[in-house]
């Protein structure tokens, strides 16, 4: 019913790696919140509509790049597994 792995090599991610990951996520989250408040203060009001649109377009542009990278890497991994299945 339960698969208990006693092999130390296959334990997975170490505790130090998990803690490091959580710290990195925490600090990036803090800087993102600070940036968001700065943008809101700088672009507040009705007279800054052109600047607000430009900032929104920049955010969309910056958001697309990581998704494209993940999609390309995912496709390459998929192709690698398909070629291994074909060879087997």
PyMOL Python script that loads the backbone (N, CA, C, O; Angstrom):
from pymol import cmd

cmd.read_pdbstr("""\
ATOM      1  N   UNK A   1       0.820  -1.185   0.000  1.00  0.00           N
ATOM      2  CA  UNK A   1       0.000   0.000   0.000  1.00  0.00           C
ATOM      3  C   UNK A   1       0.869   1.256   0.000  1.00  0.00           C
ATOM      4  O   UNK A   1       0.659   2.142  -0.829  1.00  0.00           O
ATOM      5  N   UNK A   2       1.828   1.352   0.899  1.00  0.00           N
ATOM      6  CA  UNK A   2       2.712   2.503   0.955  1.00  0.00           C
ATOM      7  C   UNK A   2       4.089   2.102   0.463  1.00  0.00           C
ATOM      8  O   UNK A   2       4.597   1.039   0.819  1.00  0.00           O
ATOM      9  N   UNK A   3       4.683   2.937  -0.340  1.00  0.00           N
ATOM     10  CA  UNK A   3       6.016   2.677  -0.848  1.00  0.00           C
ATOM     11  C   UNK A   3       6.999   3.493  -0.025  1.00  0.00           C
ATOM     12  O   UNK A   3       7.146   4.697  -0.237  1.00  0.00           O
ATOM     13  N   UNK A   4       7.665   2.844   0.903  1.00  0.00           N
ATOM     14  CA  UNK A   4       8.628   3.521   1.769  1.00  0.00           C
ATOM     15  C   UNK A   4      10.017   3.270   1.200  1.00  0.00           C
ATOM     16  O   UNK A   4      10.461   2.126   1.104  1.00  0.00           O
ATOM     17  N   UNK A   5      10.685   4.331   0.830  1.00  0.00           N
ATOM     18  CA  UNK A   5      11.991   4.236   0.215  1.00  0.00           C
ATOM     19  C   UNK A   5      13.059   4.402   1.287  1.00  0.00           C
ATOM     20  O   UNK A   5      13.123   5.436   1.951  1.00  0.00           O
ATOM     21  N   UNK A   6      13.888   3.393   1.453  1.00  0.00           N
ATOM     22  CA  UNK A   6      14.948   3.464   2.462  1.00  0.00           C
ATOM     23  C   UNK A   6      16.291   3.786   1.842  1.00  0.00           C
ATOM     24  O   UNK A   6      17.282   3.905   2.562  1.00  0.00           O
ATOM     25  N   UNK A   7      16.354   3.930   0.534  1.00  0.00           N
ATOM     26  CA  UNK A   7      17.600   4.243  -0.140  1.00  0.00           C
ATOM     27  C   UNK A   7      17.876   5.738  -0.016  1.00  0.00           C
ATOM     28  O   UNK A   7      17.055   6.553  -0.437  1.00  0.00           O
ATOM     29  N   UNK A   8      19.027   6.110   0.559  1.00  0.00           N
ATOM     30  CA  UNK A   8      19.344   7.524   0.794  1.00  0.00           C
ATOM     31  C   UNK A   8      19.570   8.301  -0.498  1.00  0.00           C
ATOM     32  O   UNK A   8      19.338   9.509  -0.536  1.00  0.00           O
ATOM     33  N   UNK A   9      20.017   7.632  -1.555  1.00  0.00           N
ATOM     34  CA  UNK A   9      20.287   8.332  -2.808  1.00  0.00           C
ATOM     35  C   UNK A   9      19.008   8.808  -3.488  1.00  0.00           C
ATOM     36  O   UNK A   9      19.033   9.782  -4.240  1.00  0.00           O
ATOM     37  N   UNK A  10      17.902   8.136  -3.233  1.00  0.00           N
ATOM     38  CA  UNK A  10      16.650   8.491  -3.892  1.00  0.00           C
ATOM     39  C   UNK A  10      15.703   9.234  -2.962  1.00  0.00           C
ATOM     40  O   UNK A  10      14.489   9.181  -3.158  1.00  0.00           O
ATOM     41  N   UNK A  11      16.209   9.901  -1.990  1.00  0.00           N
ATOM     42  CA  UNK A  11      15.363  10.616  -1.037  1.00  0.00           C
ATOM     43  C   UNK A  11      14.735  11.848  -1.653  1.00  0.00           C
ATOM     44  O   UNK A  11      13.683  12.283  -1.185  1.00  0.00           O
ATOM     45  N   UNK A  12      15.322  12.422  -2.664  1.00  0.00           N
ATOM     46  CA  UNK A  12      14.743  13.607  -3.297  1.00  0.00           C
ATOM     47  C   UNK A  12      15.532  14.859  -2.925  1.00  0.00           C
ATOM     48  O   UNK A  12      16.746  14.815  -2.729  1.00  0.00           O
ATOM     49  N   UNK A  13      14.826  15.952  -2.836  1.00  0.00           N
ATOM     50  CA  UNK A  13      15.436  17.250  -2.573  1.00  0.00           C
ATOM     51  C   UNK A  13      15.847  17.336  -1.105  1.00  0.00           C
ATOM     52  O   UNK A  13      15.095  16.950  -0.211  1.00  0.00           O
ATOM     53  N   UNK A  14      17.035  17.840  -0.881  1.00  0.00           N
ATOM     54  CA  UNK A  14      17.533  17.935   0.488  1.00  0.00           C
ATOM     55  C   UNK A  14      16.816  19.033   1.263  1.00  0.00           C
ATOM     56  O   UNK A  14      16.154  19.891   0.679  1.00  0.00           O
ATOM     57  N   UNK A  15      16.953  18.995   2.553  1.00  0.00           N
ATOM     58  CA  UNK A  15      16.302  19.986   3.416  1.00  0.00           C
ATOM     59  C   UNK A  15      16.868  21.389   3.173  1.00  0.00           C
ATOM     60  O   UNK A  15      16.134  22.377   3.188  1.00  0.00           O
ATOM     61  N   UNK A  16      18.192  21.459   2.949  1.00  0.00           N
ATOM     62  CA  UNK A  16      18.831  22.747   2.679  1.00  0.00           C
ATOM     63  C   UNK A  16      18.285  23.367   1.388  1.00  0.00           C
ATOM     64  O   UNK A  16      18.070  24.577   1.324  1.00  0.00           O
ATOM     65  N   UNK A  17      18.064  22.548   0.371  1.00  0.00           N
ATOM     66  CA  UNK A  17      17.528  23.060  -0.888  1.00  0.00           C
ATOM     67  C   UNK A  17      16.106  23.578  -0.701  1.00  0.00           C
ATOM     68  O   UNK A  17      15.741  24.601  -1.280  1.00  0.00           O
ATOM     69  N   UNK A  18      15.304  22.890   0.096  1.00  0.00           N
ATOM     70  CA  UNK A  18      13.935  23.338   0.352  1.00  0.00           C
ATOM     71  C   UNK A  18      13.917  24.672   1.085  1.00  0.00           C
ATOM     72  O   UNK A  18      13.144  25.567   0.743  1.00  0.00           O
ATOM     73  N   UNK A  19      14.776  24.800   2.096  1.00  0.00           N
ATOM     74  CA  UNK A  19      14.842  26.049   2.860  1.00  0.00           C
ATOM     75  C   UNK A  19      15.332  27.187   1.971  1.00  0.00           C
ATOM     76  O   UNK A  19      14.807  28.298   2.036  1.00  0.00           O
ATOM     77  N   UNK A  20      16.340  26.911   1.140  1.00  0.00           N
ATOM     78  CA  UNK A  20      16.863  27.935   0.238  1.00  0.00           C
ATOM     79  C   UNK A  20      15.793  28.394  -0.741  1.00  0.00           C
ATOM     80  O   UNK A  20      15.658  29.587  -1.014  1.00  0.00           O
ATOM     81  N   UNK A  21      15.034  27.440  -1.267  1.00  0.00           N
ATOM     82  CA  UNK A  21      13.959  27.778  -2.199  1.00  0.00           C
ATOM     83  C   UNK A  21      12.921  28.665  -1.533  1.00  0.00           C
ATOM     84  O   UNK A  21      12.490  29.660  -2.117  1.00  0.00           O
ATOM     85  N   UNK A  22      12.520  28.321  -0.331  1.00  0.00           N
ATOM     86  CA  UNK A  22      11.523  29.125   0.378  1.00  0.00           C
ATOM     87  C   UNK A  22      12.027  30.533   0.669  1.00  0.00           C
ATOM     88  O   UNK A  22      11.266  31.495   0.564  1.00  0.00           O
ATOM     89  N   UNK A  23      13.307  30.666   1.035  1.00  0.00           N
ATOM     90  CA  UNK A  23      13.869  31.989   1.296  1.00  0.00           C
ATOM     91  C   UNK A  23      13.904  32.840   0.027  1.00  0.00           C
ATOM     92  O   UNK A  23      13.580  34.027   0.061  1.00  0.00           O
ATOM     93  N   UNK A  24      14.295  32.234  -1.082  1.00  0.00           N
ATOM     94  CA  UNK A  24      14.348  32.973  -2.350  1.00  0.00           C
ATOM     95  C   UNK A  24      12.949  33.431  -2.742  1.00  0.00           C
ATOM     96  O   UNK A  24      12.767  34.580  -3.144  1.00  0.00           O
ATOM     97  N   UNK A  25      11.966  32.556  -2.633  1.00  0.00           N
ATOM     98  CA  UNK A  25      10.591  32.925  -2.970  1.00  0.00           C
ATOM     99  C   UNK A  25      10.099  34.051  -2.058  1.00  0.00           C
ATOM    100  O   UNK A  25       9.426  34.974  -2.518  1.00  0.00           O
ATOM    101  N   UNK A  26      10.428  33.978  -0.781  1.00  0.00           N
ATOM    102  CA  UNK A  26      10.007  35.006   0.168  1.00  0.00           C
ATOM    103  C   UNK A  26      10.582  36.364  -0.200  1.00  0.00           C
ATOM    104  O   UNK A  26       9.856  37.359  -0.213  1.00  0.00           O
ATOM    105  N   UNK A  27      11.887  36.420  -0.502  1.00  0.00           N
ATOM    106  CA  UNK A  27      12.508  37.709  -0.792  1.00  0.00           C
ATOM    107  C   UNK A  27      12.061  38.270  -2.139  1.00  0.00           C
ATOM    108  O   UNK A  27      11.909  39.485  -2.263  1.00  0.00           O
ATOM    109  N   UNK A  28      11.845  37.429  -3.153  1.00  0.00           N
ATOM    110  CA  UNK A  28      11.343  37.930  -4.425  1.00  0.00           C
ATOM    111  C   UNK A  28       9.919  38.444  -4.270  1.00  0.00           C
ATOM    112  O   UNK A  28       9.538  39.412  -4.928  1.00  0.00           O
ATOM    113  N   UNK A  29       9.146  37.825  -3.428  1.00  0.00           N
ATOM    114  CA  UNK A  29       7.780  38.265  -3.188  1.00  0.00           C
ATOM    115  C   UNK A  29       7.776  39.654  -2.543  1.00  0.00           C
ATOM    116  O   UNK A  29       6.951  40.497  -2.897  1.00  0.00           O
ATOM    117  N   UNK A  30       8.681  39.895  -1.609  1.00  0.00           N
ATOM    118  CA  UNK A  30       8.746  41.207  -0.964  1.00  0.00           C
ATOM    119  C   UNK A  30       9.104  42.305  -1.964  1.00  0.00           C
ATOM    120  O   UNK A  30       8.504  43.379  -1.941  1.00  0.00           O
ATOM    121  N   UNK A  31      10.075  42.045  -2.839  1.00  0.00           N
ATOM    122  CA  UNK A  31      10.465  43.072  -3.794  1.00  0.00           C
ATOM    123  C   UNK A  31       9.364  43.318  -4.816  1.00  0.00           C
ATOM    124  O   UNK A  31       9.203  44.448  -5.277  1.00  0.00           O
ATOM    125  N   UNK A  32       8.605  42.295  -5.182  1.00  0.00           N
ATOM    126  CA  UNK A  32       7.516  42.472  -6.142  1.00  0.00           C
ATOM    127  C   UNK A  32       6.410  43.335  -5.542  1.00  0.00           C
ATOM    128  O   UNK A  32       5.840  44.173  -6.240  1.00  0.00           O
ATOM    129  N   UNK A  33       6.099  43.145  -4.269  1.00  0.00           N
ATOM    130  CA  UNK A  33       5.076  43.965  -3.631  1.00  0.00           C
ATOM    131  C   UNK A  33       5.522  45.423  -3.545  1.00  0.00           C
ATOM    132  O   UNK A  33       4.710  46.327  -3.742  1.00  0.00           O
ATOM    133  N   UNK A  34       6.783  45.661  -3.258  1.00  0.00           N
ATOM    134  CA  UNK A  34       7.283  47.029  -3.174  1.00  0.00           C
ATOM    135  C   UNK A  34       7.228  47.700  -4.549  1.00  0.00           C
ATOM    136  O   UNK A  34       6.864  48.872  -4.649  1.00  0.00           O
ATOM    137  N   UNK A  35       7.579  46.986  -5.583  1.00  0.00           N
ATOM    138  CA  UNK A  35       7.536  47.550  -6.926  1.00  0.00           C
ATOM    139  C   UNK A  35       6.104  47.879  -7.319  1.00  0.00           C
ATOM    140  O   UNK A  35       5.851  48.906  -7.950  1.00  0.00           O
ATOM    141  N   UNK A  36       5.186  47.032  -6.957  1.00  0.00           N
ATOM    142  CA  UNK A  36       3.785  47.258  -7.306  1.00  0.00           C
ATOM    143  C   UNK A  36       3.269  48.549  -6.652  1.00  0.00           C
ATOM    144  O   UNK A  36       2.547  49.321  -7.282  1.00  0.00           O
ATOM    145  N   UNK A  37       3.637  48.771  -5.409  1.00  0.00           N
ATOM    146  CA  UNK A  37       3.203  49.993  -4.730  1.00  0.00           C
ATOM    147  C   UNK A  37       3.848  51.225  -5.363  1.00  0.00           C
ATOM    148  O   UNK A  37       3.210  52.275  -5.449  1.00  0.00           O
ATOM    149  N   UNK A  38       5.078  51.117  -5.798  1.00  0.00           N
ATOM    150  CA  UNK A  38       5.749  52.244  -6.438  1.00  0.00           C
ATOM    151  C   UNK A  38       5.089  52.581  -7.773  1.00  0.00           C
ATOM    152  O   UNK A  38       4.908  53.754  -8.099  1.00  0.00           O
ATOM    153  N   UNK A  39       4.736  51.571  -8.533  1.00  0.00           N
ATOM    154  CA  UNK A  39       4.066  51.825  -9.819  1.00  0.00           C
ATOM    155  C   UNK A  39       2.702  52.464  -9.602  1.00  0.00           C
ATOM    156  O   UNK A  39       2.318  53.380 -10.330  1.00  0.00           O
ATOM    157  N   UNK A  40       1.973  51.987  -8.606  1.00  0.00           N
ATOM    158  CA  UNK A  40       0.646  52.532  -8.339  1.00  0.00           C
ATOM    159  C   UNK A  40       0.752  54.008  -7.958  1.00  0.00           C
ATOM    160  O   UNK A  40      -0.067  54.818  -8.392  1.00  0.00           O
ATOM    161  N   UNK A  41       1.744  54.360  -7.159  1.00  0.00           N
ATOM    162  CA  UNK A  41       1.908  55.752  -6.742  1.00  0.00           C
ATOM    163  C   UNK A  41       2.338  56.630  -7.920  1.00  0.00           C
ATOM    164  O   UNK A  41       1.881  57.765  -8.053  1.00  0.00           O
ATOM    165  N   UNK A  42       3.219  56.100  -8.772  1.00  0.00           N
ATOM    166  CA  UNK A  42       3.726  56.888  -9.888  1.00  0.00           C
ATOM    167  C   UNK A  42       2.688  57.065 -10.991  1.00  0.00           C
ATOM    168  O   UNK A  42       2.693  58.076 -11.693  1.00  0.00           O
ATOM    169  N   UNK A  43       1.797  56.084 -11.146  1.00  0.00           N
ATOM    170  CA  UNK A  43       0.851  56.133 -12.257  1.00  0.00           C
ATOM    171  C   UNK A  43      -0.563  56.462 -11.825  1.00  0.00           C
ATOM    172  O   UNK A  43      -1.496  56.338 -12.619  1.00  0.00           O
ATOM    173  N   UNK A  44      -0.738  56.877 -10.587  1.00  0.00           N
ATOM    174  CA  UNK A  44      -2.079  57.200 -10.104  1.00  0.00           C
ATOM    175  C   UNK A  44      -2.627  58.450 -10.742  1.00  0.00           C
ATOM    176  O   UNK A  44      -1.886  59.378 -11.064  1.00  0.00           O
ATOM    177  N   UNK A  45      -3.931  58.468 -10.922  1.00  0.00           N
ATOM    178  CA  UNK A  45      -4.570  59.654 -11.501  1.00  0.00           C
ATOM    179  C   UNK A  45      -4.994  59.430 -12.937  1.00  0.00           C
ATOM    180  O   UNK A  45      -4.612  58.442 -13.564  1.00  0.00           O
ATOM    181  N   UNK A  46      -5.791  60.360 -13.454  1.00  0.00           N
ATOM    182  CA  UNK A  46      -6.312  60.247 -14.812  1.00  0.00           C
ATOM    183  C   UNK A  46      -5.367  60.818 -15.868  1.00  0.00           C
ATOM    184  O   UNK A  46      -5.484  60.470 -17.043  1.00  0.00           O
ATOM    185  N   UNK A  47      -4.445  61.676 -15.478  1.00  0.00           N
ATOM    186  CA  UNK A  47      -3.574  62.321 -16.472  1.00  0.00           C
ATOM    187  C   UNK A  47      -2.448  61.404 -16.964  1.00  0.00           C
ATOM    188  O   UNK A  47      -1.769  61.734 -17.937  1.00  0.00           O
ATOM    189  N   UNK A  48      -2.243  60.263 -16.309  1.00  0.00           N
ATOM    190  CA  UNK A  48      -1.155  59.365 -16.689  1.00  0.00           C
ATOM    191  C   UNK A  48      -1.655  58.120 -17.423  1.00  0.00           C
ATOM    192  O   UNK A  48      -1.092  57.041 -17.241  1.00  0.00           O
ATOM    193  N   UNK A  49      -2.682  58.243 -18.235  1.00  0.00           N
ATOM    194  CA  UNK A  49      -3.248  57.061 -18.890  1.00  0.00           C
ATOM    195  C   UNK A  49      -2.299  56.458 -19.920  1.00  0.00           C
ATOM    196  O   UNK A  49      -2.218  55.236 -20.046  1.00  0.00           O
ATOM    197  N   UNK A  50      -1.584  57.301 -20.656  1.00  0.00           N
ATOM    198  CA  UNK A  50      -0.619  56.791 -21.655  1.00  0.00           C
ATOM    199  C   UNK A  50       0.512  56.032 -20.959  1.00  0.00           C
ATOM    200  O   UNK A  50       0.922  54.963 -21.413  1.00  0.00           O
ATOM    201  N   UNK A  51       1.011  56.591 -19.857  1.00  0.00           N
ATOM    202  CA  UNK A  51       2.070  55.907 -19.119  1.00  0.00           C
ATOM    203  C   UNK A  51       1.563  54.605 -18.520  1.00  0.00           C
ATOM    204  O   UNK A  51       2.284  53.607 -18.521  1.00  0.00           O
ATOM    205  N   UNK A  52       0.358  54.593 -18.016  1.00  0.00           N
ATOM    206  CA  UNK A  52      -0.199  53.381 -17.432  1.00  0.00           C
ATOM    207  C   UNK A  52      -0.359  52.292 -18.490  1.00  0.00           C
ATOM    208  O   UNK A  52      -0.077  51.123 -18.225  1.00  0.00           O
ATOM    209  N   UNK A  53      -0.811  52.669 -19.687  1.00  0.00           N
ATOM    210  CA  UNK A  53      -0.922  51.702 -20.771  1.00  0.00           C
ATOM    211  C   UNK A  53       0.445  51.161 -21.164  1.00  0.00           C
ATOM    212  O   UNK A  53       0.588  49.970 -21.440  1.00  0.00           O
ATOM    213  N   UNK A  54       1.444  52.025 -21.189  1.00  0.00           N
ATOM    214  CA  UNK A  54       2.797  51.584 -21.533  1.00  0.00           C
ATOM    215  C   UNK A  54       3.339  50.619 -20.481  1.00  0.00           C
ATOM    216  O   UNK A  54       3.971  49.618 -20.818  1.00  0.00           O
ATOM    217  N   UNK A  55       3.093  50.919 -19.215  1.00  0.00           N
ATOM    218  CA  UNK A  55       3.546  50.020 -18.148  1.00  0.00           C
ATOM    219  C   UNK A  55       2.825  48.682 -18.248  1.00  0.00           C
ATOM    220  O   UNK A  55       3.449  47.634 -18.080  1.00  0.00           O
ATOM    221  N   UNK A  56       1.526  48.699 -18.518  1.00  0.00           N
ATOM    222  CA  UNK A  56       0.774  47.451 -18.668  1.00  0.00           C
ATOM    223  C   UNK A  56       1.288  46.632 -19.850  1.00  0.00           C
ATOM    224  O   UNK A  56       1.399  45.410 -19.749  1.00  0.00           O
ATOM    225  N   UNK A  57       1.601  47.287 -20.966  1.00  0.00           N
ATOM    226  CA  UNK A  57       2.166  46.571 -22.113  1.00  0.00           C
ATOM    227  C   UNK A  57       3.527  45.964 -21.771  1.00  0.00           C
ATOM    228  O   UNK A  57       3.831  44.848 -22.191  1.00  0.00           O
ATOM    229  N   UNK A  58       4.334  46.686 -21.020  1.00  0.00           N
ATOM    230  CA  UNK A  58       5.628  46.158 -20.599  1.00  0.00           C
ATOM    231  C   UNK A  58       5.496  44.962 -19.683  1.00  0.00           C
ATOM    232  O   UNK A  58       6.282  44.019 -19.772  1.00  0.00           O
ATOM    233  N   UNK A  59       4.503  44.993 -18.795  1.00  0.00           N
ATOM    234  CA  UNK A  59       4.274  43.869 -17.896  1.00  0.00           C
ATOM    235  C   UNK A  59       3.863  42.637 -18.693  1.00  0.00           C
ATOM    236  O   UNK A  59       4.331  41.532 -18.418  1.00  0.00           O
ATOM    237  N   UNK A  60       2.993  42.824 -19.676  1.00  0.00           N
ATOM    238  CA  UNK A  60       2.566  41.690 -20.507  1.00  0.00           C
ATOM    239  C   UNK A  60       3.758  41.133 -21.285  1.00  0.00           C
ATOM    240  O   UNK A  60       3.913  39.916 -21.385  1.00  0.00           O
ATOM    241  N   UNK A  61       4.591  41.998 -21.828  1.00  0.00           N
ATOM    242  CA  UNK A  61       5.780  41.563 -22.557  1.00  0.00           C
ATOM    243  C   UNK A  61       6.705  40.761 -21.644  1.00  0.00           C
ATOM    244  O   UNK A  61       7.187  39.696 -22.031  1.00  0.00           O
ATOM    245  N   UNK A  62       6.952  41.261 -20.449  1.00  0.00           N
ATOM    246  CA  UNK A  62       7.826  40.548 -19.523  1.00  0.00           C
ATOM    247  C   UNK A  62       7.202  39.233 -19.046  1.00  0.00           C
ATOM    248  O   UNK A  62       7.925  38.295 -18.710  1.00  0.00           O
ATOM    249  N   UNK A  63       5.894  39.158 -19.016  1.00  0.00           N
ATOM    250  CA  UNK A  63       5.220  37.947 -18.571  1.00  0.00           C
ATOM    251  C   UNK A  63       5.256  36.862 -19.648  1.00  0.00           C
ATOM    252  O   UNK A  63       5.258  35.677 -19.315  1.00  0.00           O
ATOM    253  N   UNK A  64       5.285  37.229 -20.907  1.00  0.00           N
ATOM    254  CA  UNK A  64       5.255  36.260 -21.998  1.00  0.00           C
ATOM    255  C   UNK A  64       6.568  35.481 -22.090  1.00  0.00           C
ATOM    256  O   UNK A  64       6.541  34.282 -22.367  1.00  0.00           O
ATOM    257  N   UNK A  65       7.687  36.112 -21.870  1.00  0.00           N
ATOM    258  CA  UNK A  65       8.993  35.481 -22.060  1.00  0.00           C
ATOM    259  C   UNK A  65       9.162  34.233 -21.191  1.00  0.00           C
ATOM    260  O   UNK A  65       9.555  33.202 -21.738  1.00  0.00           O
ATOM    261  N   UNK A  66       8.897  34.243 -19.888  1.00  0.00           N
ATOM    262  CA  UNK A  66       9.057  33.009 -19.109  1.00  0.00           C
ATOM    263  C   UNK A  66       8.123  31.889 -19.566  1.00  0.00           C
ATOM    264  O   UNK A  66       8.514  30.722 -19.574  1.00  0.00           O
ATOM    265  N   UNK A  67       6.888  32.236 -19.948  1.00  0.00           N
ATOM    266  CA  UNK A  67       5.968  31.206 -20.429  1.00  0.00           C
ATOM    267  C   UNK A  67       6.478  30.579 -21.721  1.00  0.00           C
ATOM    268  O   UNK A  67       6.357  29.369 -21.911  1.00  0.00           O
ATOM    269  N   UNK A  68       7.039  31.382 -22.603  1.00  0.00           N
ATOM    270  CA  UNK A  68       7.608  30.826 -23.827  1.00  0.00           C
ATOM    271  C   UNK A  68       8.791  29.907 -23.529  1.00  0.00           C
ATOM    272  O   UNK A  68       8.922  28.846 -24.139  1.00  0.00           O
ATOM    273  N   UNK A  69       9.643  30.308 -22.601  1.00  0.00           N
ATOM    274  CA  UNK A  69      10.775  29.459 -22.237  1.00  0.00           C
ATOM    275  C   UNK A  69      10.308  28.123 -21.670  1.00  0.00           C
ATOM    276  O   UNK A  69      10.847  27.077 -22.032  1.00  0.00           O
ATOM    277  N   UNK A  70       9.323  28.145 -20.793  1.00  0.00           N
ATOM    278  CA  UNK A  70       8.802  26.909 -20.218  1.00  0.00           C
ATOM    279  C   UNK A  70       8.172  26.050 -21.305  1.00  0.00           C
ATOM    280  O   UNK A  70       8.335  24.830 -21.296  1.00  0.00           O
ATOM    281  N   UNK A  71       7.461  26.662 -22.234  1.00  0.00           N
ATOM    282  CA  UNK A  71       6.836  25.905 -23.320  1.00  0.00           C
ATOM    283  C   UNK A  71       7.883  25.248 -24.215  1.00  0.00           C
ATOM    284  O   UNK A  71       7.727  24.089 -24.598  1.00  0.00           O
ATOM    285  N   UNK A  72       8.941  25.971 -24.550  1.00  0.00           N
ATOM    286  CA  UNK A  72       9.994  25.411 -25.403  1.00  0.00           C
ATOM    287  C   UNK A  72      10.712  24.271 -24.686  1.00  0.00           C
ATOM    288  O   UNK A  72      10.964  23.226 -25.285  1.00  0.00           O
ATOM    289  N   UNK A  73      11.039  24.460 -23.427  1.00  0.00           N
ATOM    290  CA  UNK A  73      11.710  23.400 -22.670  1.00  0.00           C
ATOM    291  C   UNK A  73      10.796  22.183 -22.534  1.00  0.00           C
ATOM    292  O   UNK A  73      11.255  21.048 -22.664  1.00  0.00           O
ATOM    293  N   UNK A  74       9.513  22.407 -22.273  1.00  0.00           N
ATOM    294  CA  UNK A  74       8.565  21.304 -22.187  1.00  0.00           C
ATOM    295  C   UNK A  74       8.460  20.546 -23.499  1.00  0.00           C
ATOM    296  O   UNK A  74       8.406  19.317 -23.505  1.00  0.00           O
ATOM    297  N   UNK A  75       8.430  21.268 -24.606  1.00  0.00           N
ATOM    298  CA  UNK A  75       8.372  20.617 -25.915  1.00  0.00           C
ATOM    299  C   UNK A  75       9.626  19.802 -26.180  1.00  0.00           C
ATOM    300  O   UNK A  75       9.542  18.686 -26.692  1.00  0.00           O
ATOM    301  N   UNK A  76      10.791  20.347 -25.835  1.00  0.00           N
ATOM    302  CA  UNK A  76      12.038  19.606 -26.046  1.00  0.00           C
ATOM    303  C   UNK A  76      12.077  18.331 -25.202  1.00  0.00           C
ATOM    304  O   UNK A  76      12.537  17.290 -25.673  1.00  0.00           O
ATOM    305  N   UNK A  77      11.603  18.406 -23.975  1.00  0.00           N
ATOM    306  CA  UNK A  77      11.551  17.210 -23.128  1.00  0.00           C
ATOM    307  C   UNK A  77      10.578  16.197 -23.709  1.00  0.00           C
ATOM    308  O   UNK A  77      10.870  15.002 -23.732  1.00  0.00           O
ATOM    309  N   UNK A  78       9.430  16.657 -24.174  1.00  0.00           N
ATOM    310  CA  UNK A  78       8.447  15.773 -24.801  1.00  0.00           C
ATOM    311  C   UNK A  78       9.053  15.072 -26.014  1.00  0.00           C
ATOM    312  O   UNK A  78       8.897  13.862 -26.181  1.00  0.00           O
ATOM    313  N   UNK A  79       9.741  15.834 -26.853  1.00  0.00           N
ATOM    314  CA  UNK A  79      10.380  15.242 -28.033  1.00  0.00           C
ATOM    315  C   UNK A  79      11.436  14.228 -27.653  1.00  0.00           C
ATOM    316  O   UNK A  79      11.570  13.197 -28.312  1.00  0.00           O
ATOM    317  N   UNK A  80      12.201  14.508 -26.581  1.00  0.00           N
ATOM    318  CA  UNK A  80      13.233  13.577 -26.128  1.00  0.00           C
ATOM    319  C   UNK A  80      12.604  12.263 -25.676  1.00  0.00           C
ATOM    320  O   UNK A  80      13.101  11.192 -26.024  1.00  0.00           O
ATOM    321  N   UNK A  81      11.517  12.330 -24.902  1.00  0.00           N
ATOM    322  CA  UNK A  81      10.850  11.112 -24.447  1.00  0.00           C
ATOM    323  C   UNK A  81      10.228  10.346 -25.616  1.00  0.00           C
ATOM    324  O   UNK A  81      10.238   9.115 -25.623  1.00  0.00           O
ATOM    325  N   UNK A  82       9.696  11.055 -26.587  1.00  0.00           N
ATOM    326  CA  UNK A  82       9.114  10.382 -27.744  1.00  0.00           C
ATOM    327  C   UNK A  82      10.183   9.659 -28.561  1.00  0.00           C
ATOM    328  O   UNK A  82       9.941   8.560 -29.060  1.00  0.00           O
ATOM    329  N   UNK A  83      11.357  10.264 -28.700  1.00  0.00           N
ATOM    330  CA  UNK A  83      12.423   9.605 -29.439  1.00  0.00           C
ATOM    331  C   UNK A  83      12.965   8.401 -28.682  1.00  0.00           C
ATOM    332  O   UNK A  83      13.365   7.416 -29.303  1.00  0.00           O
ATOM    333  N   UNK A  84      12.987   8.459 -27.351  1.00  0.00           N
ATOM    334  CA  UNK A  84      13.418   7.288 -26.570  1.00  0.00           C
ATOM    335  C   UNK A  84      12.410   6.144 -26.700  1.00  0.00           C
ATOM    336  O   UNK A  84      12.799   4.978 -26.773  1.00  0.00           O
ATOM    337  N   UNK A  85      11.101   6.479 -26.729  1.00  0.00           N
ATOM    338  CA  UNK A  85      10.086   5.442 -26.906  1.00  0.00           C
ATOM    339  C   UNK A  85      10.203   4.798 -28.276  1.00  0.00           C
ATOM    340  O   UNK A  85      10.029   3.589 -28.426  1.00  0.00           O
ATOM    341  N   UNK A  86      10.500   5.619 -29.270  1.00  0.00           N
ATOM    342  CA  UNK A  86      10.612   5.107 -30.639  1.00  0.00           C
ATOM    343  C   UNK A  86      11.805   4.167 -30.767  1.00  0.00           C
ATOM    344  O   UNK A  86      11.726   3.156 -31.464  1.00  0.00           O
ATOM    345  N   UNK A  87      12.921   4.497 -30.093  1.00  0.00           N
ATOM    346  CA  UNK A  87      14.123   3.669 -30.159  1.00  0.00           C
ATOM    347  C   UNK A  87      13.991   2.379 -29.364  1.00  0.00           C
ATOM    348  O   UNK A  87      14.672   1.400 -29.670  1.00  0.00           O
ATOM    349  N   UNK A  88      13.131   2.356 -28.349  1.00  0.00           N
ATOM    350  CA  UNK A  88      12.997   1.167 -27.498  1.00  0.00           C
ATOM    351  C   UNK A  88      12.141   0.090 -28.112  1.00  0.00           C
ATOM    352  O   UNK A  88      11.944  -0.963 -27.506  1.00  0.00           O
TER     353      UNK A  88
END
""", "prot")
cmd.dss("prot")
cmd.show_as("cartoon", "prot")
cmd.util.cbc("prot")
cmd.orient("prot")
